[in-house]
Amino acid sequence: MPLVLSISCRKLALSERRDQLSPKNDYVEIQIADNGIDIEGSQLEKIVDMFAQLPTSKVREGVGFGLTYCRKIIQNHSGLINIHSEVRKGTTVSLILPID
């Protein structure tokens, strides 16, 4: 199956904000979704840890720094990163950042 990647962006409504976000700021959500390798629920939090890689028999590339750096950059900008994955549907990474 060919890889399909989609990127979307939208302003978050006040009712959609999470507790970790400041009520004083407006926020934008950027979603990056693909139909590639799905990630088990037990691995979703672990994959943003330094040197983390998915336990899979498929070909792996990289050493596990990418999402760790992304999380740190987003946190330094008072934002959040969330990852959601569904079996046979792929993975969505959601970046929530304040609008200045």
CYANA upper distance limits for C-alpha pairs under 8 A (distance plus 0.5 A):
  3 LEU  CA     34 ASP  CA      7.45
  3 LEU  CA     35 ASN  CA      6.63
  3 LEU  CA     36 GLY  CA      6.72
  4 VAL  CA     34 ASP  CA      5.98
  4 VAL  CA     35 ASN  CA      6.23
  4 VAL  CA     36 GLY  CA      8.21
  5 LEU  CA     32 ILE  CA      7.71
  5 LEU  CA     33 ALA  CA      6.20
  5 LEU  CA     34 ASP  CA      4.99
  5 LEU  CA     35 ASN  CA      7.55
  6 SER  CA     31 GLN  CA      8.42
  6 SER  CA     32 ILE  CA      6.32
  6 SER  CA     33 ALA  CA      5.72
  6 SER  CA     34 ASP  CA      6.91
  7 ILE  CA     30 ILE  CA      7.68
  7 ILE  CA     31 GLN  CA      6.08
  7 ILE  CA     32 ILE  CA      5.09
  7 ILE  CA     33 ALA  CA      6.95
  8 SER  CA     30 ILE  CA      6.23
  8 SER  CA     31 GLN  CA      5.73
  8 SER  CA     32 ILE  CA      7.24
  9 CYS  CA     28 VAL  CA      7.45
  9 CYS  CA     29 GLU  CA      6.13
  9 CYS  CA     30 ILE  CA      4.91
  9 CYS  CA     31 GLN  CA      6.81
 10 ARG  CA     28 VAL  CA      6.13
 10 ARG  CA     29 GLU  CA      5.95
 10 ARG  CA     30 ILE  CA      7.21
 11 LYS  CA     26 ASP  CA      8.14
 11 LYS  CA     27 TYR  CA      6.43
 11 LYS  CA     28 VAL  CA      4.81
 11 LYS  CA     29 GLU  CA      6.64
 12 LEU  CA     16 GLU  CA      6.71
 12 LEU  CA     17 ARG  CA      7.38
 12 LEU  CA     26 ASP  CA      7.86
 12 LEU  CA     27 TYR  CA      6.07
 12 LEU  CA     28 VAL  CA      6.05
 12 LEU  CA     29 GLU  CA      6.86
 13 ALA  CA     17 ARG  CA      7.44
 17 ARG  CA     21 LEU  CA      7.03
 21 LEU  CA     78 SER  CA      8.16
 21 LEU  CA     79 GLY  CA      7.85
 25 ASN  CA     98 PRO  CA      6.61
 25 ASN  CA     99 ILE  CA      7.30
 25 ASN  CA    100 ASP  CA      8.21
 26 ASP  CA     98 PRO  CA      6.23
 26 ASP  CA     99 ILE  CA      5.92
 26 ASP  CA    100 ASP  CA      8.28
 27 TYR  CA     96 ILE  CA      7.01
 27 TYR  CA     97 LEU  CA      5.94
 27 TYR  CA     98 PRO  CA      4.75
 27 TYR  CA     99 ILE  CA      5.77
 28 VAL  CA     96 ILE  CA      6.19
 28 VAL  CA     97 LEU  CA      5.98
 28 VAL  CA     98 PRO  CA      6.77
 28 VAL  CA     99 ILE  CA      6.99
 29 GLU  CA     94 SER  CA      7.05
 29 GLU  CA     95 LEU  CA      6.04
 29 GLU  CA     96 ILE  CA      4.98
 29 GLU  CA     97 LEU  CA      7.07
 30 ILE  CA     94 SER  CA      6.22
 30 ILE  CA     95 LEU  CA      5.57
 30 ILE  CA     96 ILE  CA      6.96
 31 GLN  CA     92 THR  CA      7.05
 31 GLN  CA     93 VAL  CA      6.19
 31 GLN  CA     94 SER  CA      4.99
 31 GLN  CA     95 LEU  CA      6.83
 32 ILE  CA     92 THR  CA      6.07
 32 ILE  CA     93 VAL  CA      5.72
 32 ILE  CA     94 SER  CA      7.01
 33 ALA  CA     90 GLY  CA      7.76
 33 ALA  CA     91 THR  CA      6.15
 33 ALA  CA     92 THR  CA      4.62
 33 ALA  CA     93 VAL  CA      6.82
 34 ASP  CA     90 GLY  CA      5.92
 34 ASP  CA     91 THR  CA      6.10
 34 ASP  CA     92 THR  CA      7.05
 35 ASN  CA     88 ARG  CA      7.96
 35 ASN  CA     89 LYS  CA      5.93
 35 ASN  CA     90 GLY  CA      4.43
 35 ASN  CA     91 THR  CA      7.04
 36 GLY  CA     89 LYS  CA      8.13
 36 GLY  CA     90 GLY  CA      5.52
 36 GLY  CA     91 THR  CA      7.49
 37 ILE  CA     88 ARG  CA      8.37
 37 ILE  CA     90 GLY  CA      6.32
 37 ILE  CA     91 THR  CA      7.74
 38 ASP  CA     85 SER  CA      6.18
 38 ASP  CA     86 GLU  CA      6.51
 38 ASP  CA     87 VAL  CA      5.93
 38 ASP  CA     88 ARG  CA      7.00
 38 ASP  CA     89 LYS  CA      7.45
 38 ASP  CA     90 GLY  CA      5.23
 38 ASP  CA     91 THR  CA      6.26
 39 ILE  CA     43 GLN  CA      6.99
 39 ILE  CA     44 LEU  CA      7.10
 39 ILE  CA     54 LEU  CA      8.13
 39 ILE  CA     85 SER  CA      6.13
 39 ILE  CA     86 GLU  CA      7.75
 39 ILE  CA     87 VAL  CA      7.94
 39 ILE  CA     90 GLY  CA      8.30
 39 ILE  CA     91 THR  CA      7.58
 40 GLU  CA     44 LEU  CA      7.18
 40 GLU  CA     85 SER  CA      7.81
 40 GLU  CA     87 VAL  CA      8.37
 41 GLY  CA     85 SER  CA      7.91
 42 SER  CA     46 LYS  CA      8.27
 43 GLN  CA     47 ILE  CA      6.63
 43 GLN  CA     54 LEU  CA      7.72
 44 LEU  CA     48 VAL  CA      8.31
 44 LEU  CA     83 ILE  CA      6.94
 44 LEU  CA     84 HIS  CA      7.89
 44 LEU  CA     85 SER  CA      8.49
 45 GLU  CA     49 ASP  CA      8.14
 46 LYS  CA     52 ALA  CA      7.05
 47 ILE  CA     52 ALA  CA      5.74
 47 ILE  CA     53 GLN  CA      6.75
 47 ILE  CA     54 LEU  CA      7.50
 47 ILE  CA     64 GLY  CA      8.21
 47 ILE  CA     67 LEU  CA      7.69
 48 VAL  CA     52 ALA  CA      7.38
 48 VAL  CA     64 GLY  CA      8.45
 48 VAL  CA     66 GLY  CA      8.48
 48 VAL  CA     67 LEU  CA      5.43
 48 VAL  CA     68 THR  CA      5.25
 48 VAL  CA     71 ARG  CA      7.52
 49 ASP  CA     64 GLY  CA      8.15
 49 ASP  CA     65 PHE  CA      8.44
 49 ASP  CA     67 LEU  CA      8.10
 49 ASP  CA     68 THR  CA      6.08
 50 MET  CA     64 GLY  CA      6.39
 50 MET  CA     65 PHE  CA      6.15
 50 MET  CA     68 THR  CA      6.15
 51 PHE  CA     63 VAL  CA      6.24
 51 PHE  CA     64 GLY  CA      4.59
 51 PHE  CA     65 PHE  CA      6.48
 52 ALA  CA     63 VAL  CA      8.02
 52 ALA  CA     64 GLY  CA      5.42
 52 ALA  CA     65 PHE  CA      8.28
 53 GLN  CA     63 VAL  CA      7.81
 53 GLN  CA     64 GLY  CA      6.24
 64 GLY  CA     68 THR  CA      7.95
 65 PHE  CA     69 TYR  CA      6.69
 66 GLY  CA     70 CYS  CA      6.79
 67 LEU  CA     71 ARG  CA      6.51
 68 THR  CA     72 LYS  CA      6.84
 69 TYR  CA     73 ILE  CA      6.65
 70 CYS  CA     74 ILE  CA      6.63
 71 ARG  CA     75 GLN  CA      6.53
 71 ARG  CA     80 LEU  CA      7.95
 71 ARG  CA     81 ILE  CA      6.70
 72 LYS  CA     76 ASN  CA      6.59
 73 ILE  CA     77 HIS  CA      7.00
 74 ILE  CA     78 SER  CA      6.99
 74 ILE  CA     79 GLY  CA      5.55
 74 ILE  CA     80 LEU  CA      6.64
 74 ILE  CA     81 ILE  CA      7.52
 74 ILE  CA     95 LEU  CA      8.13
 74 ILE  CA     96 ILE  CA      8.46
 74 ILE  CA     97 LEU  CA      7.59
 75 GLN  CA     79 GLY  CA      5.59
 75 GLN  CA     80 LEU  CA      6.71
 77 HIS  CA     97 LEU  CA      7.50
 77 HIS  CA     98 PRO  CA      7.99
 78 SER  CA     97 LEU  CA      7.30
 78 SER  CA     98 PRO  CA      7.39
 79 GLY  CA     95 LEU  CA      7.85
 79 GLY  CA     96 ILE  CA      5.77
 79 GLY  CA     97 LEU  CA      4.96
 79 GLY  CA     98 PRO  CA      6.94
 80 LEU  CA     95 LEU  CA      6.45
 80 LEU  CA     96 ILE  CA      5.55
 80 LEU  CA     97 LEU  CA      7.25
 81 ILE  CA     93 VAL  CA      7.60
 81 ILE  CA     94 SER  CA      6.15
 81 ILE  CA     95 LEU  CA      5.18
 81 ILE  CA     96 ILE  CA      6.80
 82 ASN  CA     93 VAL  CA      6.33
 82 ASN  CA     94 SER  CA      5.57
 82 ASN  CA     95 LEU  CA      7.13
 83 ILE  CA     91 THR  CA      7.66
 83 ILE  CA     92 THR  CA      6.30
 83 ILE  CA     93 VAL  CA      5.06
 83 ILE  CA     94 SER  CA      6.70
 84 HIS  CA     91 THR  CA      6.26
 84 HIS  CA     92 THR  CA      5.73
 84 HIS  CA     93 VAL  CA      7.00
 85 SER  CA     89 LYS  CA      7.93
 85 SER  CA     90 GLY  CA      6.26
 85 SER  CA     91 THR  CA      4.70
 85 SER  CA     92 THR  CA      6.69
 86 GLU  CA     90 GLY  CA      6.22
 86 GLU  CA     91 THR  CA      7.03
